Each structure stands twice: as C-alpha cells, then as structure tokens.
C-alpha cells in the first residue's frame, strides 16, 4: 500500500468534481504549538460549491443503488487503511490543532470505530412488514438514503467528527460534501484520499476547504438537491444554519455548545471522582463540547476533593504536543486563549482563588487551572470555557446541586459521582442533558453504538448507533392491493 506523506495532503488542493483541484487562492494552516505554518490548502469558492453539488447529484444516482454489502466492504477497507496510516494521521492532527499526540492516536481508533460499526450495519438497513386492517392490502416500509448531505465539521476532533457523520451517511447510500474547519482541513483531505484508495466511488465523499464559510455555504443552503445538513460547532452558527435550512426544508442534525456540570456528592470515591474530572476537563486542553465546565462538590467533602484535584492537576505536563509525555498542549488559536484568560481574570476579580495554575505560558499555552470560591455571577459559570480551567463550587443539598446543574441554556453532557444507588437514579433522571455519566467521566468513549447529542440549545438529532444511521435514512411506506 502506498504511504501518503504529510506533504501529499498539504498541497493547495481540494477534492471535488472527480479530481484534486488547485484553486487560485489558498490559506495557511498554523501549528498552535509553534505558531508556524505547516502548509496550505485550497480556498474554495461558491462556484466550487456548485460544481461539487452537481457532481454529487450524479454520484448519488449510482451509489444509492450499490448493494449494501458492497458498501460495507468499502467502508471496511477505509477502516483498515486508517490503521495502516495511524501514525501519519495522528501526527497530522497534532500539527493542525495542537492536541497531544497520545490523544490523537486514540482519536484514530475513535474515528475508525464509527466506520467499522457502520460497515457492519450497512447490510442490515431494511424495512418492515406492516399489518393492514384490510384483507386485500399488504403494507411494507423501506429505508432509503436521504440524498446529498452537506457536512460542516469542527477542528477539535479533526477525524472523529468526520467519520461520525460520513460513515453512517455513506453506509445509508447518501453522498457527502464536507467542509472541514479552517484550522484542520488537512486531516479531512487525508481521509478523502484514503476513502478513494479503499474503493469509494468518485464524488461520494468530496472535501472542499474554504476560508470564507458563510459565502461558501450559501449554495448548499439554497439548493433543494442538498437534502441534509449536519453541523457540529457553536450554538450561534448552528442557529443561523438551522434558519437557512428551513427555506428548503432540509433534514438537520446539529451538535452545538455545551456547559457540562460535574456533581460530586459526599459519598463519592473522591480520588476516583477527581481523576474523572481531570480527564474530562483537561483532555484536549479542555476544548471539547462535553468537557466538564462546572464542578459542584458537596460542602462536607469540598476541601478534601479540591486538594486531590489540585494535586492531580499540578502533575499534568504542559508542553509540546508532539512529545509522548505531554498531558496538555496549546489551545488552538489566540481567540480561544483570550477567552480563557478573560474568564479566569473575571473569576479572580470576583474573589476566586487559583489553587494551581491560573497563568499563561509563552505562545498559546495556559497552565491547567483549578479555581475555588467562584462567585455565581462569574463568566466561567455562565459561558462555555473551551480551555483548561476547572471552577469548583460548593453545594449543600441534592436539590441545590440539580438546580445549579440545570441552570444553563445548554443540555449536552452532565456527570455525577455517588455511591448511593437511589441518588444515582434520581440524579440521572433529573439532569436535563442528552448524555449523563454516573460514576463515568467519559460516557462517549463507548462509541460508536451509543447516541450522542444534546437537549435545549445544545442541538437536535443524535449521532452514533442506529440513531445516527437513522438521521440519513428516509422511511417510505408502500401499500399494495391484491
């Protein structure tokens, strides 16, 4: 198998209309660890978008007719190729967005798991026999592909967020046009090249980077041939796209912002809970939508828990994300660092104390931080942080903890630690979140068969499992008279 070097995907190219294209304009991709460019990619335009839609329309006619067993075989080859190129993919992701390489190696496994699951499920997409109340009629359903899918993915999981969308879409017989995040388009190009190597037909997965997302996306939102939008990103942008998609009544999946609470009750295993908070909070420097954002601890154990969390956080190694020993790398860009710094400064000004961290390091690095005595009006308790800062707040009763946890416009993920079985059920049922981890700080690690998605302003729809596959299927009812 020919090995793809990083150089081969950092050229000024995009994949659409059956070929790799160099566009007149390109934009640089910057490594957050050094602030140096690692290459450039094509900067696609509205005209390129329209060409991609035309090509997708033709590709759909054939791909939807491909035997689902064959679709599954192609997906399986794509999965296998990802592992053959594991180290190249991991290094590329780390260079693009600064996630420690130990985490990006794990992301290759995470991303490939969606392909593997959907490869197996492709042949199981079918229909039902529906009994009729009339003797002379028979009823059936069939599951058919939605059609052309426009996917917009974020930078924080450059591979995982792509395969979580593309694998079920392709398994269902849809075709996809993908606009990756400006910070991490090279991983998307790499995956598209591997898809073609696996035998994926031309234009079934097109990758079109752009540095002008609003203008570039307009043709997709206006074109009635594009029947599905799937987006992962901010609530503000998701709300805008939701409105635009309504004009052509597209199917929509939105995975948006989060502000995850983590409740630690007095009967919890404090050492274990602190380790789970740390893993959830500081993974990818806190730049995940399900990262712990608010830590609520029962008063009787608050001092002990905070001491443990402070010790564990202080042991984290902040540094070069390409080194195996690094635990926390840089944030992805200056705007993100500015937001983290502003939230910490606001909390400190309102009386909070940093038991560890709280300061910048040269470049885009922020020391992993634990804050105590955080005022309820602090920005960090009201806004998603997307950075390596854990604010700790004390509560007295279960009802108070639940009220604090649910006092958010977001409803993506929430966590709680307790040894009380009755409380575990009460809390799980009362938390207004699409994902709840009880004594589990990483419920999404059980991917790909589990549903992932949120309530309230955290989005609509689910990814993963049969719920994610259903997002790309239309149900047709067939009534047959005898």
PLY file of the C-alpha trace (Angstrom):
ply
format ascii 1.0
element vertex 482
property float x
property float y
property float z
element edge 481
property int vertex1
property int vertex2
end_header
0.00 0.00 0.00
1.37 3.41 -0.97
2.02 5.56 2.08
0.66 9.08 1.97
3.15 11.57 3.36
2.05 14.72 5.11
3.38 16.64 2.09
0.87 14.96 -0.21
-2.06 16.42 1.67
-0.65 19.85 2.41
-0.65 20.85 -1.26
-3.03 23.57 -2.47
-5.83 21.15 -3.19
-9.42 20.17 -2.60
-11.28 17.12 -3.83
-14.48 17.76 -5.80
-16.00 17.07 -9.22
-13.98 13.87 -9.56
-10.50 15.35 -9.22
-7.97 17.03 -6.94
-8.06 20.75 -7.64
-5.65 23.60 -7.03
-7.59 26.81 -6.56
-6.36 30.34 -7.32
-6.46 31.16 -3.62
-5.19 29.14 -0.68
-4.85 29.64 3.06
-2.24 28.54 5.57
-2.73 26.07 8.40
-0.89 27.02 11.58
0.53 24.65 14.21
-0.65 26.02 17.59
2.42 24.64 19.32
4.86 26.86 17.44
2.58 29.33 15.61
4.38 28.33 12.41
2.58 27.32 9.17
2.62 23.62 8.32
1.25 24.04 4.80
-1.66 25.43 2.86
-4.84 24.14 1.27
-7.29 25.23 -1.38
-9.63 28.10 -0.57
-12.80 27.04 -2.36
-15.46 29.42 -3.64
-19.20 29.43 -4.23
-18.53 28.30 -7.80
-16.62 25.28 -6.49
-19.53 24.54 -4.17
-21.94 24.43 -7.09
-19.64 22.12 -9.05
-19.48 19.82 -6.04
-23.28 19.72 -5.79
-23.63 18.88 -9.49
-21.06 16.10 -9.14
-22.76 14.77 -6.00
-26.11 14.58 -7.80
-24.61 12.29 -10.44
-22.70 10.20 -7.88
-25.84 9.68 -5.80
-27.68 8.00 -8.66
-25.17 5.16 -8.71
-24.10 4.98 -5.04
-27.62 4.58 -3.69
-28.02 1.50 -5.93
-24.81 -0.18 -4.79
-25.51 -3.39 -2.89
-25.33 -2.53 0.82
-22.98 -5.47 1.41
-20.56 -3.90 -1.07
-20.92 -0.51 0.56
-19.99 -2.19 3.83
-16.93 -3.82 2.25
-15.66 -0.46 1.00
-16.20 1.06 4.43
-14.27 -1.82 5.99
-11.31 -1.16 3.68
-11.46 2.52 4.63
-11.35 1.49 8.30
-8.33 -0.75 7.71
-6.48 1.99 5.81
-6.91 4.35 8.74
-4.95 1.95 10.91
-2.28 1.50 8.26
-1.85 5.29 8.36
-2.43 5.69 12.08
0.83 7.44 12.93
0.65 9.81 9.96
-2.93 10.75 10.80
-2.13 11.25 14.48
0.87 13.45 13.73
-1.09 15.48 11.21
-3.92 16.13 13.66
-1.45 17.21 16.33
0.27 19.56 13.90
-3.04 21.05 12.78
-4.75 21.74 16.09
-2.30 21.03 18.91
-3.89 18.04 20.62
-1.23 15.86 22.36
-0.16 13.02 20.10
-1.14 10.41 22.67
-4.69 11.72 22.31
-4.64 11.91 18.52
-3.51 8.29 18.33
-6.55 7.50 20.40
-8.68 9.60 18.08
-7.69 7.43 15.13
-9.18 4.45 16.99
-12.24 6.50 17.94
-12.79 7.72 14.37
-12.25 4.29 12.83
-14.77 2.72 15.22
-17.63 4.60 13.54
-16.56 3.28 10.16
-16.33 -0.27 11.46
-19.77 -0.13 13.08
-21.42 1.37 10.01
-19.67 -1.13 7.71
-21.39 -3.89 9.65
-24.74 -2.09 9.79
-24.91 -1.25 6.06
-26.23 -4.70 5.20
-28.85 -4.50 7.96
-30.63 -1.45 6.58
-34.01 -2.77 5.56
-37.71 -2.28 6.17
-40.72 -3.78 7.89
-43.88 -5.67 7.07
-46.77 -3.61 8.43
-50.06 -5.46 9.01
-53.08 -3.95 7.28
-56.61 -3.89 8.65
-57.85 -4.63 5.13
-57.65 -8.22 3.85
-56.88 -7.11 0.32
-53.90 -4.91 1.22
-50.33 -5.51 2.32
-48.12 -2.86 3.87
-44.34 -2.51 3.74
-41.69 0.08 4.59
-38.30 0.63 3.03
-35.40 2.72 4.29
-33.83 4.86 1.59
-30.95 7.36 1.58
-31.83 10.98 2.30
-29.64 12.10 -0.61
-26.91 14.72 -0.82
-25.50 15.68 2.57
-23.66 18.90 3.39
-21.43 18.37 6.44
-19.64 21.07 8.43
-17.15 19.75 10.99
-15.13 21.37 13.81
-11.39 21.47 14.45
-11.28 19.82 17.90
-11.78 16.27 16.58
-10.46 16.51 13.00
-11.03 12.82 12.23
-13.68 11.72 14.72
-16.23 14.36 13.80
-15.85 13.49 10.12
-16.26 9.73 10.37
-19.13 10.08 12.87
-21.02 11.82 10.06
-19.57 10.33 6.88
-19.65 6.66 7.87
-23.43 6.45 8.51
-24.17 8.68 5.52
-22.14 6.52 3.15
-23.47 3.29 4.67
-27.02 4.54 4.09
-26.30 5.24 0.42
-26.01 9.02 0.72
-23.20 11.10 -0.74
-21.45 13.79 1.28
-19.83 17.14 0.60
-17.64 18.06 3.56
-16.46 21.50 4.62
-13.84 20.94 7.33
-12.85 23.59 9.86
-10.32 26.14 8.65
-7.91 25.12 11.44
-7.81 21.42 10.50
-8.63 20.76 6.83
-5.65 18.51 6.10
-6.96 15.57 8.10
-10.16 15.74 6.06
-8.20 15.67 2.80
-6.21 12.71 4.07
-9.39 10.80 4.92
-10.86 11.57 1.49
-7.76 10.20 -0.18
-7.97 7.05 1.91
-11.66 6.71 1.00
-10.74 6.76 -2.68
-7.96 4.23 -2.10
-10.50 1.99 -0.36
-12.60 1.94 -3.50
-15.01 4.70 -2.65
-16.52 5.93 -5.95
-15.67 9.39 -7.21
-17.65 12.24 -5.64
-19.29 10.15 -2.95
-17.12 11.99 -0.40
-15.94 15.40 -1.57
-13.81 17.65 0.66
-13.92 21.38 -0.01
-11.90 23.58 2.38
-12.65 27.28 2.49
-11.62 30.32 4.48
-14.96 32.07 3.88
-17.55 29.70 5.33
-20.65 31.96 5.17
-20.30 32.74 1.45
-19.20 29.21 0.57
-22.11 27.59 2.43
-24.80 29.71 0.76
-25.22 27.49 -2.34
-25.70 24.40 -0.18
-28.35 26.06 1.94
-30.22 27.39 -1.10
-30.07 24.27 -3.30
-33.04 21.92 -2.95
-30.93 18.99 -4.17
-28.99 19.14 -0.89
-31.41 17.31 1.40
-29.46 17.10 4.63
-27.32 19.41 6.78
-25.15 18.03 9.57
-23.20 20.54 11.62
-21.03 20.43 14.73
-19.99 23.78 16.16
-21.20 26.77 18.11
-24.82 27.35 19.04
-24.74 30.77 17.37
-23.70 29.36 13.98
-26.00 26.35 14.38
-28.97 28.62 14.97
-28.12 30.57 11.81
-27.79 27.43 9.68
-31.00 26.00 11.14
-32.88 29.02 9.89
-31.28 28.84 6.46
-32.05 25.12 6.14
-35.73 25.80 6.80
-36.10 27.54 3.44
-35.68 24.24 1.59
-36.97 22.02 4.44
-33.70 20.10 4.79
-33.18 17.34 7.31
-30.96 18.83 10.02
-28.60 17.44 12.66
-26.95 19.97 14.97
-24.42 19.17 17.69
-23.79 22.50 19.38
-22.30 24.02 22.51
-22.17 22.56 25.99
-21.54 23.65 29.58
-21.21 20.34 31.37
-21.68 20.19 35.14
-19.94 17.55 37.26
-21.64 16.79 40.60
-19.57 15.22 43.38
-21.63 14.03 46.34
-20.25 13.41 49.84
-20.49 9.62 49.50
-18.41 9.53 46.29
-15.00 7.93 45.89
-13.20 11.30 45.89
-9.93 10.13 44.38
-11.75 8.42 41.53
-14.09 11.38 41.02
-11.16 13.82 40.91
-9.38 11.70 38.33
-12.51 11.62 36.18
-12.95 15.39 36.49
-9.33 15.89 35.48
-9.61 13.55 32.49
-12.84 15.16 31.32
-11.72 18.74 31.93
-8.16 18.73 30.59
-8.47 16.37 27.63
-7.59 18.34 24.51
-6.81 21.30 26.81
-10.50 21.46 27.71
-11.50 22.02 24.11
-14.32 19.50 23.77
-18.04 20.17 23.83
-18.58 17.61 26.60
-15.67 18.74 28.79
-16.50 19.36 32.41
-17.08 23.12 32.71
-18.53 23.43 36.22
-17.57 21.25 39.20
-20.12 21.17 42.03
-18.94 19.50 45.26
-20.92 18.82 48.44
-19.69 21.04 51.25
-18.62 18.28 53.67
-16.04 16.94 51.21
-15.21 20.08 49.22
-11.85 20.80 50.86
-10.64 17.21 50.54
-11.83 16.88 46.95
-10.28 20.20 45.91
-6.94 19.20 47.42
-6.94 15.96 45.41
-7.96 17.70 42.18
-5.29 20.37 42.74
-2.61 17.72 43.25
-3.59 15.76 40.14
-3.84 18.89 38.02
-0.42 20.05 39.17
1.07 16.78 37.96
-0.06 17.39 34.37
2.72 18.21 31.92
2.04 21.27 29.78
4.17 21.38 26.66
4.98 20.24 23.14
2.01 18.20 21.89
4.27 16.08 19.68
6.01 14.63 22.76
4.60 11.44 24.28
4.97 12.77 27.83
2.80 15.83 27.29
-0.55 15.82 29.06
-1.88 19.21 27.97
-1.00 21.09 24.80
-1.82 24.56 23.49
-5.26 25.92 22.76
-5.97 26.13 19.06
-5.84 29.90 18.45
-5.41 33.31 20.05
-9.15 34.00 20.31
-9.58 30.86 22.40
-6.69 31.81 24.67
-8.10 35.31 25.12
-11.45 33.86 26.20
-9.83 31.57 28.77
-7.74 34.39 30.17
-10.74 36.74 30.36
-12.82 34.17 32.23
-10.05 33.48 34.74
-9.37 37.17 35.31
-13.08 37.81 35.80
-13.36 34.98 38.35
-10.29 36.17 40.27
-11.60 39.73 40.31
-14.82 38.44 41.90
-12.92 36.71 44.71
-11.97 33.31 43.30
-8.62 31.71 44.14
-6.39 29.60 41.87
-5.16 26.59 43.83
-2.99 25.66 40.85
-2.26 27.30 37.51
-4.08 30.45 36.51
-1.29 31.82 34.35
-0.21 31.94 30.73
2.83 30.32 29.21
4.54 31.67 26.11
2.55 31.06 22.94
-0.95 29.58 23.06
-0.40 27.72 26.30
-2.39 28.17 29.52
-1.42 26.31 32.68
-4.07 23.79 33.80
-6.03 25.61 36.48
-8.33 24.89 39.42
-10.39 27.76 40.83
-12.21 27.81 44.18
-14.61 30.29 45.81
-16.03 31.10 42.38
-18.79 33.73 42.51
-22.10 32.62 40.92
-22.05 35.59 38.52
-18.61 34.74 37.14
-18.35 34.38 33.38
-16.83 30.93 33.73
-20.05 29.63 35.33
-22.23 31.18 32.64
-20.25 30.62 29.42
-18.61 27.60 27.83
-14.88 27.84 28.51
-13.15 25.62 25.94
-9.93 25.79 27.90
-8.00 24.08 30.74
-9.76 25.68 33.73
-11.88 23.86 36.35
-14.03 26.06 38.62
-15.13 24.37 41.86
-18.39 25.42 43.54
-19.77 24.14 46.85
-23.36 22.93 47.36
-25.29 21.62 50.37
-28.22 19.52 49.15
-29.06 17.30 46.20
-31.85 19.62 45.10
-29.47 22.58 45.15
-26.91 20.67 43.06
-29.51 19.76 40.46
-30.81 23.33 40.28
-27.28 24.64 39.70
-26.54 21.96 37.12
-29.70 22.59 35.12
-29.42 26.40 35.24
-27.98 26.58 31.72
-29.22 27.11 28.19
-27.16 24.06 27.23
-28.01 20.41 27.67
-25.31 18.28 26.08
-23.47 16.35 28.81
-23.51 16.12 32.61
-21.74 13.95 35.17
-22.29 12.86 38.76
-20.39 10.75 41.29
-22.17 8.95 44.12
-22.25 5.52 45.76
-25.95 5.85 46.60
-27.92 3.82 44.04
-31.19 5.65 44.66
-29.49 9.02 44.28
-27.81 7.84 41.09
-31.21 7.15 39.52
-32.76 10.37 40.82
-29.91 12.50 39.53
-29.69 10.75 36.15
-33.40 11.30 35.59
-33.40 14.92 36.79
-30.41 16.19 34.79
-31.63 17.96 31.65
-28.88 16.67 29.38
-28.68 14.34 26.39
-25.66 12.48 27.83
-25.35 11.66 31.53
-22.37 9.90 33.08
-22.96 8.42 36.54
-19.62 7.46 38.06
-18.35 7.77 34.50
-16.50 10.85 33.26
-16.19 9.54 29.71
-19.50 8.07 28.54
-18.84 8.98 24.91
-15.81 6.66 24.92
-18.34 3.84 24.50
-18.79 4.94 20.89
-19.85 4.15 18.21
-23.00 2.27 19.18
-24.23 4.89 21.68
-26.30 8.01 20.91
-24.50 11.36 21.12
-26.41 14.63 21.19
-27.99 17.25 23.37
-31.13 18.93 24.60
-32.12 22.61 24.73
-29.61 24.86 22.91
-27.12 22.03 22.53
-28.70 20.83 19.31
-31.11 18.49 17.60
-30.69 14.90 16.44
-28.24 12.22 17.51
-25.01 10.74 16.16
-23.84 7.20 16.84
-25.67 3.91 16.94
-28.84 3.28 14.98
-29.97 6.77 15.98
-27.14 8.27 13.95
-27.80 5.99 10.98
-31.48 6.88 11.00
-30.55 10.54 10.50
-29.51 9.66 6.93
-32.49 7.50 6.03
-36.00 8.27 4.80
-38.82 5.84 5.57
-41.05 5.01 2.61
-44.41 3.33 3.18
-45.61 1.03 0.40
-49.21 -0.16 0.33
-50.02 -2.95 -2.10
-53.52 -4.01 -3.07
-54.06 -7.65 -4.02
0 1
1 2
2 3
3 4
4 5
5 6
6 7
7 8
8 9
9 10
10 11
11 12
12 13
13 14
14 15
15 16
16 17
17 18
18 19
19 20
20 21
21 22
22 23
23 24
24 25
25 26
26 27
27 28
28 29
29 30
30 31
31 32
32 33
33 34
34 35
35 36
36 37
37 38
38 39
39 40
40 41
41 42
42 43
43 44
44 45
45 46
46 47
47 48
48 49
49 50
50 51
51 52
52 53
53 54
54 55
55 56
56 57
57 58
58 59
59 60
60 61
61 62
62 63
63 64
64 65
65 66
66 67
67 68
68 69
69 70
70 71
71 72
72 73
73 74
74 75
75 76
76 77
77 78
78 79
79 80
80 81
81 82
82 83
83 84
84 85
85 86
86 87
87 88
88 89
89 90
90 91
91 92
92 93
93 94
94 95
95 96
96 97
97 98
98 99
99 100
100 101
101 102
102 103
103 104
104 105
105 106
106 107
107 108
108 109
109 110
110 111
111 112
112 113
113 114
114 115
115 116
116 117
117 118
118 119
119 120
120 121
121 122
122 123
123 124
124 125
125 126
126 127
127 128
128 129
129 130
130 131
131 132
132 133
133 134
134 135
135 136
136 137
137 138
138 139
139 140
140 141
141 142
142 143
143 144
144 145
145 146
146 147
147 148
148 149
149 150
150 151
151 152
152 153
153 154
154 155
155 156
156 157
157 158
158 159
159 160
160 161
161 162
162 163
163 164
164 165
165 166
166 167
167 168
168 169
169 170
170 171
171 172
172 173
173 174
174 175
175 176
176 177
177 178
178 179
179 180
180 181
181 182
182 183
183 184
184 185
185 186
186 187
187 188
188 189
189 190
190 191
191 192
192 193
193 194
194 195
195 196
196 197
197 198
198 199
199 200
200 201
201 202
202 203
203 204
204 205
205 206
206 207
207 208
208 209
209 210
210 211
211 212
212 213
213 214
214 215
215 216
216 217
217 218
218 219
219 220
220 221
221 222
222 223
223 224
224 225
225 226
226 227
227 228
228 229
229 230
230 231
231 232
232 233
233 234
234 235
235 236
236 237
237 238
238 239
239 240
240 241
241 242
242 243
243 244
244 245
245 246
246 247
247 248
248 249
249 250
250 251
251 252
252 253
253 254
254 255
255 256
256 257
257 258
258 259
259 260
260 261
261 262
262 263
263 264
264 265
265 266
266 267
267 268
268 269
269 270
270 271
271 272
272 273
273 274
274 275
275 276
276 277
277 278
278 279
279 280
280 281
281 282
282 283
283 284
284 285
285 286
286 287
287 288
288 289
289 290
290 291
291 292
292 293
293 294
294 295
295 296
296 297
297 298
298 299
299 300
300 301
301 302
302 303
303 304
304 305
305 306
306 307
307 308
308 309
309 310
310 311
311 312
312 313
313 314
314 315
315 316
316 317
317 318
318 319
319 320
320 321
321 322
322 323
323 324
324 325
325 326
326 327
327 328
328 329
329 330
330 331
331 332
332 333
333 334
334 335
335 336
336 337
337 338
338 339
339 340
340 341
341 342
342 343
343 344
344 345
345 346
346 347
347 348
348 349
349 350
350 351
351 352
352 353
353 354
354 355
355 356
356 357
357 358
358 359
359 360
360 361
361 362
362 363
363 364
364 365
365 366
366 367
367 368
368 369
369 370
370 371
371 372
372 373
373 374
374 375
375 376
376 377
377 378
378 379
379 380
380 381
381 382
382 383
383 384
384 385
385 386
386 387
387 388
388 389
389 390
390 391
391 392
392 393
393 394
394 395
395 396
396 397
397 398
398 399
399 400
400 401
401 402
402 403
403 404
404 405
405 406
406 407
407 408
408 409
409 410
410 411
411 412
412 413
413 414
414 415
415 416
416 417
417 418
418 419
419 420
420 421
421 422
422 423
423 424
424 425
425 426
426 427
427 428
428 429
429 430
430 431
431 432
432 433
433 434
434 435
435 436
436 437
437 438
438 439
439 440
440 441
441 442
442 443
443 444
444 445
445 446
446 447
447 448
448 449
449 450
450 451
451 452
452 453
453 454
454 455
455 456
456 457
457 458
458 459
459 460
460 461
461 462
462 463
463 464
464 465
465 466
466 467
467 468
468 469
469 470
470 471
471 472
472 473
473 474
474 475
475 476
476 477
477 478
478 479
479 480
480 481
